[in-house]
Amino acid sequence: MKLSEPPAHDRWDPESTRLRTVDDRYRKAVQAVLNRINDTVRAFRRDASPPAPPRTRRLFTLERELANFLVGRGPSDPIEHPIAPVHFQYVQDPEPISTNAGQLRAKAEFSVRLKEDTEIESTTLRLKVKCVVVEDNAEGDRISYNLQSDGELTEEATDSYLFPIEKDAPVSFTILTDPYDPLWTVRLSPDVEPVAVGAAQ
């Protein structure tokens, strides 16, 4: 080991000039010592490192529902209503838009039409709008909104509206909320249901 040291005596060098004048087993001994030191240091670092964090458990169902809530379903992805021969389709997903006063307004555009294979030529449907502030995973105060439609719309009760629909004549809607604090989380979710399933008008 002494023969492998340079004049500064600050390291061991298996390629030292002085080691070339002696048997090669001395050079190999120096290299073996250095290898053992490196292996020991690596093992120490590995054992001293904190354990790797556990793999994140993904809640795929919750992720999907949150994605639908935050960004909505695309216009190419119609929603089949489970109890009525109706297509509900977003033209513009529910999303917040900024105001000049530093607040937000939620906006959504969607259309409703009767399915092509339904035997119903016309009927009356009910539109229910839920627009509330979400606080601690619970629904809080209601947010006012403006509802526009290119069809005939009758307010049945608060957040509940009736509208007639005919086959091959979809009805379009636009919802725009009043301004609200940008720190709030607002849930805007329209839903359509039949007034009387299968009842022709």
Residue pairs with C-beta under 8 A, 6 or more apart in sequence:
1 12
1 29
1 30
1 33
3 16
3 18
3 19
3 22
3 26
4 12
4 13
4 14
4 16
4 18
4 19
4 26
4 27
4 30
5 11
5 12
5 13
5 16
6 13
6 16
12 30
12 33
12 34
13 19
13 30
14 27
14 28
14 30
14 31
14 34
15 27
16 30
19 26
19 27
19 30
20 27
69 94
69 187
69 189
71 93
71 95
72 90
72 93
72 94
72 95
72 108
73 79
73 90
73 93
74 90
74 93
75 89
75 90
75 91
77 89
78 87
78 88
78 89
79 87
79 88
79 89
80 87
81 87
81 88
81 192
81 193
83 193
83 194
83 197
84 125
84 192
84 193
84 194
84 197
85 114
85 115
85 117
85 118
85 120
86 112
86 113
86 114
86 115
86 125
86 192
86 194
87 112
87 113
87 114
87 115
88 110
88 111
88 112
88 192
89 110
89 111
89 112
89 113
90 108
90 109
90 110
91 109
91 110
91 111
91 172
92 107
92 108
92 109
92 110
93 108
94 106
94 107
94 108
94 175
94 188
94 189
95 106
95 107
95 108
96 104
96 105
96 106
96 107
96 182
96 186
97 104
97 105
97 106
97 107
98 104
99 105
99 179
101 179
102 182
103 179
103 180
103 181
103 182
104 179
104 180
104 181
104 182
104 184
104 186
105 176
105 177
105 178
105 179
105 180
106 131
106 143
106 145
106 175
106 176
106 177
106 180
106 186
106 188
107 174
107 175
107 176
107 177
108 174
108 175
108 188
108 190
109 172
109 173
109 174
109 175
110 172
110 173
110 190
111 170
111 171
111 172
111 173
112 125
112 127
112 165
112 170
112 171
112 173
112 192
113 165
113 168
113 169
113 170
113 171
114 120
114 123
114 165
114 166
114 167
114 168
118 167
120 167
120 198
120 200
121 166
121 167
121 200
122 164
122 165
122 166
122 167
122 200
122 201
123 164
123 165
123 194
123 195
123 196
123 198
123 199
123 200
123 201
124 162
124 163
124 164
124 165
124 194
124 195
124 196
124 199
124 201
125 162
125 163
125 164
125 165
125 192
125 193
125 194
125 195
126 156
126 160
126 161
126 162
126 192
126 193
126 194
126 195
127 153
127 160
127 161
127 162
127 163
127 173
127 190
127 191
127 192
128 159
128 160
128 161
128 190
128 191
128 192
128 193
129 145
129 147
129 159
129 160
129 161
129 175
129 188
129 189
129 190
129 191
130 139
130 159
130 187
130 188
130 189
130 190
130 191
131 142
131 143
131 144
131 145
131 159
131 175
131 177
131 186
131 187
131 188
131 189
132 139
132 140
132 141
132 142
132 143
132 186
132 187
133 139
133 140
133 141
133 143
133 180
133 184
133 185
133 186
133 187
134 140
134 185
134 186
134 187
135 185
139 187
142 159
143 177
143 178
143 180
143 186
143 188
144 177
144 178
145 175
145 176
145 177
145 178
145 188
146 175
146 176
146 177
146 178
147 153
147 161
147 173
147 174
147 175
148 173
148 174
148 175
148 176
149 163
149 171
149 172
149 173
149 174
150 171
150 172
151 163
151 164
151 165
151 171
151 172
152 163
152 164
153 161
153 162
153 163
154 161
154 162
154 163
155 161
156 162
162 195
163 171
164 201
165 171
173 190
175 188
175 190
177 186
177 188
180 186
